[in-house]
Structures are given as C-alpha cells and as structure tokens.
Amino acid sequence: MTHETTVLRTIAFEGAVAGNIVFWEDSDEPKVGYWLGRAYWGKGIATAVLSQFLEIVKVRPLYARVAKHNRGSVSVLQKCGFTVANEDFISPADGSRIEEFLMVLVA
Ligand SMILES: CC(C)(COP(=O)(O)OP(=O)(O)OC[C@H]1O[C@@H](n2cnc3c(N)ncnc32)[C@H](O)[C@@H]1OP(=O)(O)O)[C@@H](O)C(=O)NCCC(=O)NCCS
C-alpha cells in the first residue's frame, strides 16, 4: 500500500527494468530511496536518476538514510547536493548493528 503523497518511479535502462526510486513522507523526515539491480551498478545511473527525480520532488529538506559502508550510495547523494546531517544506527533482527548517515538536501 502506498500513501497518496508517495512518488514511485521505475528506472528503465536500455529497454529493461533496472530498479526504482521512491519518495515518501516519513513524519518529519520526508525521504528518498532507490535501488538498482546489480547488473546496473557503476554506470552512473543512480546519480543521473536521483538528479532527475529531484526535479520532480521539490520537498526540502529531503532526507536519505544510508549505511556508512555503502560508499556508492553516499557518493550518489553527495553528488546530488546532500550532506551529512546526523549519524545513527539500526539494529536488524539478527542482532547486528549497522552504522548509518542521515543525509539531507536543504535547497
Ligand atoms: C548504491 C547504488 C544506488 C549506486 O548506484 P550506481 O548507479 O552504481 O551509482 P553511480 O554509478 O551513479 O555512482 C556511484 C559512485 O559511487 C562510486 N562507488 C560505487 N560503488 C562504490 C564502492 N563500493 N566504494 C566506493 N565508491 C563506490 C562510483 O565510483 C561513483 O562515484 P564517481 O561518480 O565519483 O566515480 C546501487 O549500487 C544500488 O542500487 N545498490 C543497492 C541498493 C542501495 O544500496 N540503495 C541505496 C540505499 S541508501
């Protein structure tokens, strides 16, 4: 089920579905998230897609949560103007601890 303000787009590349990108209202932290199939990594697709998506979704500040070890995603966000707003961690059910950045686009 999607909230009525959710914006979801399929990412197509050379005629195939490569992934998706989504905006959703998340209380006081409106969020963007994206996913690409492994075969589509490292081609500049995420940077291009997020850049285009930010022309559709004008909500600011706009937030993204990203695992610190996800260097590719941190780089994508930084190239699109996001900066680190805070640091946090999540605790999945397997008992592990994943350090993450809360990143924000303010303008
Ligand atoms: C993260 C993800 C979106 C990146 O997509 P992508 O299309 O490969 O990203 P781009 O090619 O646009 O840019 C990635 C940048 O990070 C760099 N990068 C990619 N993987 C990297 C890694 N493992 N370590 C360091 N840098 C990395 C690239 O060199 C590039 O930087 P550059 O333009 O300065 O050379 C993609 O890997 C993905 O969908 N992963 C699974 C889901 C996910 O992690 N989603 C984000 C959750 S916050």
The ligand as a Gaussian input file, in Angstrom:
#p B3LYP/6-31G(d) Opt

LIG

0 1
 C       24.052000       2.434000      -4.348000
 C       23.609000       2.371000      -5.788000
 C       22.263000       3.044000      -5.930000
 C       24.661000       3.111000      -6.638000
 O       24.191000       3.135000      -7.982000
 P       25.201000       3.420000      -9.218000
 O       24.370000       3.683000     -10.414000
 O       26.198000       2.319000      -9.274000
 O       25.891000       4.751000      -8.760000
 P       26.657000       5.779000      -9.722000
 O       27.345000       4.983000     -10.785000
 O       25.701000       6.847000     -10.148000
 O       27.688000       6.476000      -8.751000
 C       28.313000       5.721000      -7.788000
 C       29.512000       6.488000      -7.306000
 O       29.988000       5.815000      -6.178000
 C       31.206000       5.184000      -6.506000
 N       31.102000       3.828000      -5.989000
 C       30.293000       2.847000      -6.399000
 N       30.484000       1.751000      -5.653000
 C       31.455000       2.064000      -4.758000
 C       32.089000       1.376000      -3.710000
 N       31.775000       0.117000      -3.419000
 N       33.038000       2.020000      -2.994000
 C       33.345000       3.306000      -3.274000
 N       32.763000       4.016000      -4.243000
 C       31.831000       3.402000      -4.979000
 C       31.322000       5.216000      -8.013000
 O       32.672000       5.229000      -8.415000
 C       30.638000       6.512000      -8.310000
 O       31.458000       7.601000      -7.993000
 P       32.096000       8.543000      -9.127000
 O       30.948000       9.016000      -9.983000
 O       32.760000       9.641000      -8.371000
 O       33.022000       7.665000      -9.877000
 C       23.498000       0.922000      -6.275000
 O       24.714000       0.288000      -6.007000
 C       22.369000       0.145000      -5.597000
 O       21.219000       0.183000      -6.017000
 N       22.703000      -0.610000      -4.531000
 C       21.710000      -1.445000      -3.823000
 C       20.624000      -0.643000      -3.118000
 C       21.161000       0.507000      -2.316000
 O       22.199000       0.432000      -1.702000
 N       20.372000       1.602000      -2.359000
 C       20.701000       2.816000      -1.635000
 C       20.276000       2.729000      -0.196000
 S       20.625000       4.254000       0.638000

